[in-house]
Amino acid sequence: MLDALYSVIEKSGVKLSDTLVFLPSRRAVRAAEKMFVARVGHAIILPKLVALGEGVDSDEIPIYDNTFETSERVILLAKLLVADSCIGNMSVALQIARDFVRMQDYMENEGINSGDIDWESLVDEKYAEHFKSKAKMLDILTRVLPAMANGRPTDVQQRNADVRAWISDIQKYPSVIVCGSTASVPATADLMVAVANLSCGKIILPGKIDGRIQDFELDTNPYNSEYKFLSRIGCDLDDVICLDFGASNI
């Protein structure tokens, strides 16, 4: 991916310092920084490198001011859950709270408001009692948590808002590249569509999709998000250019 990124920047004819590059994570940003310095061989002004947050390492969760932080949500949920006689102690409550928060964040990334779901109707009499018990908890928690937030967004909501905020700011850069993202998060997909529609915009996907269209249309297919992104920008699968830099060193 780094070879592909450097090649695309070189061919653009735009200076590194005038280039905006979106990468999947902070780890990818650090790897790109090292690559640019190694390739150029002397002190340089780096491109503007932005971590989008897809696949962010657990120890690299971004810290925002004035958000309803993940740790705060977990602790508040655990205090509510520990009162349930089926749970009984804080150790178990914390584990369940983390799972609930992780699930809510996943749904938020997918553009789904968990508070709009009637969990008890969704998990009805066809399900075992422990599933129905969890559904009742979710129904309560998705109504209680927003009241505790006092209008503050969650870390995930803020991160997605920050990603979409770039859409109105990318026009001022002579070259804009999204590298290594799969468009699996709606906020990132929206940004990638905006970049693809720029005359100076480039998208470097992690791999070339190959196979049957019927397979890619399935939500469970690993290439589904990339297929939907290409469909949004009106790009046929055969129009994607393959950049081959040989076997990986890994």
C-alpha positions in Angstrom: 0.0 0.0 0.0 2.9 2.4 0.8 4.5 1.7 -2.6 1.2 2.4 -4.3 0.7 5.6 -2.3 4.2 6.9 -3.1 3.8 6.0 -6.8 0.4 7.9 -7.0 1.9 11.0 -5.4 4.9 11.0 -7.7 2.8 10.7 -10.8 0.5 13.5 -9.6 3.3 16.1 -9.9 2.1 17.8 -6.8 4.6 18.5 -4.0 4.4 16.3 -0.9 3.6 19.4 1.3 0.6 20.2 -0.9 -0.9 16.8 -0.7 -3.7 15.6 1.7 -3.7 11.9 2.5 -6.4 10.0 4.4 -5.2 6.7 6.0 -7.1 4.0 8.0 -5.4 4.5 11.3 -2.7 6.2 13.4 -0.5 3.2 12.9 -0.8 3.7 9.1 0.1 7.4 9.5 3.3 6.5 11.4 4.2 4.0 8.7 3.6 6.5 6.0 5.8 9.1 7.7 8.7 6.7 8.0 8.3 5.7 4.3 8.3 9.3 3.0 11.5 10.2 5.0 13.2 6.9 3.8 12.3 7.4 0.2 13.3 11.1 0.0 16.4 10.6 2.1 16.5 14.0 3.7 14.4 16.4 5.8 11.1 17.1 4.2 7.8 18.8 4.8 5.4 15.9 5.0 1.9 15.7 3.4 -1.1 16.4 5.6 -1.7 12.9 6.9 -5.1 12.2 8.5 -6.2 9.0 10.4 -9.8 8.2 9.6 -10.3 5.8 12.4 -11.3 2.6 10.6 -9.4 -0.2 12.3 -8.0 2.1 15.0 -6.1 0.1 17.6 -7.8 -0.3 21.0 -5.0 1.6 22.6 -5.3 4.5 20.1 -8.9 5.6 20.7 -9.0 9.3 19.9 -9.5 11.6 22.9 -12.1 14.4 22.4 -13.1 17.3 24.6 -16.6 17.4 25.8 -17.8 14.0 24.5 -19.7 11.3 26.3 -16.5 9.2 26.6 -16.6 5.4 26.2 -15.1 4.7 29.7 -17.8 6.9 31.3 -20.6 5.1 29.4 -19.2 1.7 30.5 -19.0 2.7 34.2 -22.5 4.3 34.2 -24.0 1.2 32.5 -22.2 -1.1 34.9 -23.7 0.7 37.9 -27.1 0.2 36.4 -26.5 -3.4 35.5 -25.1 -4.4 38.9 -28.5 -3.8 40.4 -29.9 -6.7 38.4 -30.0 -9.8 40.6 -28.9 -12.0 37.6 -25.7 -10.0 37.4 -25.0 -9.2 41.0 -21.4 -8.0 41.0 -19.4 -5.2 39.3 -16.9 -7.5 37.6 -19.6 -9.2 35.5 -21.5 -5.9 35.1 -18.4 -4.2 33.6 -18.0 -7.0 31.0 -21.6 -6.8 29.9 -21.5 -3.0 29.8 -18.4 -3.1 27.6 -20.2 -5.4 25.2 -23.3 -3.2 25.1 -21.2 0.0 24.5 -19.2 -1.8 21.7 -22.5 -2.9 20.1 -23.9 0.6 20.2 -20.7 2.0 18.7 -20.8 -0.5 15.9 -24.4 0.4 15.1 -23.5 4.1 15.2 -20.8 3.5 12.7 -23.3 1.8 10.5 -25.6 4.8 10.7 -28.2 3.1 13.0 -29.6 4.7 16.1 -30.0 1.9 18.6 -32.5 4.1 20.5 -35.0 3.8 17.5 -35.2 0.0 18.0 -37.9 -1.7 20.1 -35.6 -4.4 21.4 -38.3 -6.2 23.3 -40.4 -6.6 20.2 -37.4 -7.6 18.1 -36.4 -10.3 20.6 -39.8 -11.8 21.1 -41.1 -15.1 22.5 -39.2 -17.2 20.0 -36.0 -16.5 21.8 -34.6 -18.0 25.0 -35.1 -16.1 28.3 -31.5 -14.9 28.6 -31.8 -13.3 25.2 -35.1 -11.6 26.2 -33.4 -10.4 29.4 -30.6 -8.8 27.4 -33.2 -7.2 25.1 -35.0 -5.7 28.1 -31.7 -4.3 29.3 -30.9 -2.8 25.9 -34.3 -1.2 25.7 -33.8 0.5 29.0 -30.1 1.5 28.4 -30.8 3.0 25.0 -33.3 5.3 26.6 -31.3 6.1 29.7 -27.9 6.8 28.2 -28.9 9.8 26.1 -30.3 11.4 29.2 -27.0 10.9 31.0 -25.1 12.4 28.1 -26.5 15.9 28.6 -26.3 16.5 24.8 -22.7 15.3 24.4 -21.9 13.1 21.4 -20.2 9.8 22.0 -16.6 9.4 20.8 -17.8 7.5 17.7 -20.4 10.1 16.9 -17.8 12.9 17.1 -15.3 10.9 15.1 -17.8 10.3 12.3 -18.8 14.0 12.4 -15.1 15.0 12.1 -14.6 12.7 9.1 -17.6 14.2 7.3 -16.4 17.7 8.2 -13.4 17.2 5.8 -15.8 17.0 2.9 -16.2 20.8 2.9 -12.5 21.4 3.3 -10.8 19.1 0.7 -11.2 21.5 -2.2 -8.3 23.7 -1.1 -5.7 21.0 -1.6 -4.0 20.5 -5.0 -4.0 16.7 -4.5 -6.2 14.5 -2.2 -5.8 10.8 -1.7 -7.6 8.2 0.3 -5.4 5.2 0.8 -6.2 1.8 2.3 -9.8 2.4 3.4 -12.5 0.0 2.4 -15.5 2.4 2.7 -17.0 0.0 5.3 -18.0 2.9 7.6 -20.7 5.2 6.1 -18.9 8.4 7.2 -15.7 7.3 5.5 -17.6 6.2 2.4 -19.2 9.7 2.2 -15.7 11.3 2.3 -14.4 8.8 -0.3 -17.2 9.7 -2.7 -16.4 13.4 -2.3 -12.7 12.8 -2.9 -13.5 10.6 -6.0 -15.5 13.4 -7.5 -12.6 15.8 -7.2 -10.5 16.3 -10.4 -7.4 16.0 -8.1 -8.8 13.1 -6.0 -7.5 9.6 -6.0 -8.7 6.4 -4.2 -6.3 3.6 -3.5 -8.3 0.5 -2.5 -6.6 -2.3 -0.5 -7.3 -4.8 -3.3 -8.9 -5.3 -6.7 -12.4 -6.9 -6.5 -12.7 -10.0 -8.7 -15.6 -12.4 -9.0 -19.4 -12.5 -9.4 -21.5 -9.3 -9.0 -24.1 -11.5 -7.2 -21.6 -12.2 -4.5 -20.5 -8.6 -3.9 -24.2 -7.5 -3.5 -24.4 -9.6 -0.3 -23.9 -7.7 2.9 -21.8 -10.6 4.2 -19.3 -10.4 1.4 -15.9 -8.9 2.4 -15.9 -6.8 -0.7 -19.5 -5.5 -0.3 -18.5 -2.1 1.0 -16.0 -1.5 -1.8 -18.6 -2.7 -4.3 -21.2 -0.3 -3.0 -18.7 2.6 -3.0 -17.7 1.9 -6.6 -21.4 1.8 -7.5 -22.0 5.2 -5.8 -19.4 6.9 -7.9 -20.5 5.1 -11.1 -17.3 3.1 -11.5 -17.4 -0.4 -13.1 -15.2 -3.1 -11.5 -13.2 -3.3 -14.8 -12.4 0.4 -14.6 -10.3 -0.1 -11.4 -6.6 0.1 -12.2 -4.4 -2.6 -10.6 -1.1 -1.3 -9.2 1.3 -4.2 -8.9 4.5 -3.7 -6.9 5.5 -7.3 -6.6 5.4 -9.6 -3.6 5.1 -8.1 -0.1 8.2 -8.0 2.1 6.0 -9.4 4.9 
